Amino acid sequence: MILVIGATGMLGSEICRLLRKENQPVRALARETADQSKVHNLKELGIEIVEGDLRKSATFQPALEGVTTVITTASSMPFTYVPGENDPVLVDRNGMIALVDAAKQAGIKRFIYTSFTGSIDIDFPLRNAKRAVEKHLQESGITYTILRPGFFMEGWLSAMVGFDAANAKVRLCGDGTQPVSYISYFDVARFAVESLKNPHARNAILELGGPEKLSQLDAVKIFEDVTGKKFEVEHVPVEALQSQLETATDPMQKSFAGLMLCYAKGDPIDMKDMTSRFNISLKPVKEHARNMVAVA
Ligand SMILES: NC(=O)c1ccc[n+]([C@@H]2O[C@H](COP(=O)([O-])OP(=O)(O)OC[C@H]3O[C@@H](n4cnc5c(N)ncnc54)[C@H](OP(=O)(O)O)[C@@H]3O)[C@@H](O)[C@H]2O)c1
């Protein structure tokens, strides 16, 4: 039995779909407050649901009963953030560390944890939580895989962060010239599932990017070509992002500023070795842009 935590989220639900496609037995830990249509979709896939919450360690033991592998993609950032209640310290750090401890106690054989790329390396709550969990998991003795994906194209090239392709208006972080290896979360899900059987994923940190290193301006050009529209481009200077990071008082704003600053500074990932070890062909940004235009 594989326990997925974060199954109602974007990446977690895709991992669940792929696991069920392989007929793997899957259980999902879902919060009482989770969107019931998402829970329903998981049930339709043949997934067993257990109620639980990373902030409530008493819910772990029943969820871990009969489980050999844990895959976790859960995070409080950015959609489920509630100040002082569901935040990077309580969920991403404390909750996840408690989960690793419970998994060890339950004799779990394999733990796949979703972190983010190593170049996100400045002091902010979400980054500190991810690195603390990585370390705790590595020291736990459980066979681990730490997935360290870069920036998801579905998130960072979307209106949610100011990349409004539908209205041909984008707001870039910094001057937009630094290379970023945008990755599709669909590909991250495939790495998660292939990690279960690929020996290269045993006790390994997998830095994951897409097939190309593109600047934010390159990404704009791709969207302009695909849509046939000229985009209006605005820049948020690095100094403004830095000051946002320094002055933000709540962990969500601080973490978001930190992520934008790292994004502005670039996140190139060489995938040559990884693609020779894993049989996964990576989605290029152009394909994502075409899909976005097709559904608009
Ligand atoms: N977006 C990016 O560019 C990017 C890049 C690199 C790495 N990542 C990492 O990839 C992972 C997946 O991202 P995503 O976009 O798929 O996330 P997402 O859609 O926001 O999903 C988050 C999941 O975490 C669950 N969750 C939140 N608080 C919880 C709690 N207290 N207890 C249990 N579950 C809780 C949510 O459940 P509910 O449905 O109940 O809210 C949801 O299932 C995250 O760890 C993220 O940091 C993202």
The ligand as an ORCA input file, in Angstrom:
! r2SCAN-3c Opt
* xyz 0 1
  N       4.809     25.204     -7.706
  C       6.099     25.099     -7.952
  O       6.653     25.770     -8.836
  C       6.925     24.109     -7.155
  C       8.271     23.973     -7.476
  C       9.052     23.045     -6.772
  C       8.482     22.300     -5.752
  N       7.161     22.476     -5.456
  C       6.602     21.634     -4.367
  O       5.759     20.663     -4.950
  C       4.815     20.226     -3.984
  C       3.443     20.101     -4.619
  O       3.015     21.342     -5.079
  P       1.503     21.519     -5.580
  O       1.488     22.751     -6.419
  O       0.982     20.237     -6.088
  O       0.768     21.860     -4.194
  P      -0.781     22.142     -3.956
  O      -1.567     21.926     -5.195
  O      -0.891     23.460     -3.252
  O      -1.189     20.980     -2.929
  C      -0.874     21.063     -1.580
  C      -1.427     19.835     -0.891
  O      -0.996     19.879      0.484
  C      -2.124     19.578      1.287
  N      -2.005     20.178      2.615
  C      -1.903     21.479      2.959
  N      -1.868     21.606      4.286
  C      -1.930     20.340      4.797
  C      -1.941     19.812      6.118
  N      -1.908     20.594      7.213
  N      -2.010     18.464      6.267
  C      -2.077     17.642      5.184
  N      -2.070     18.085      3.919
  C      -1.999     19.432      3.733
  C      -3.309     20.179      0.521
  O      -4.506     19.628      1.016
  P      -5.927     20.421      0.965
  O      -6.540     20.048     -0.360
  O      -6.672     19.888      2.114
  O      -5.645     21.868      1.068
  C      -2.958     19.740     -0.896
  O      -3.337     18.401     -1.094
  C       4.917     21.189     -2.806
  O       5.618     20.576     -1.764
  C       5.713     22.355     -3.378
  O       6.481     23.029     -2.394
  C       6.372     23.334     -6.139
*
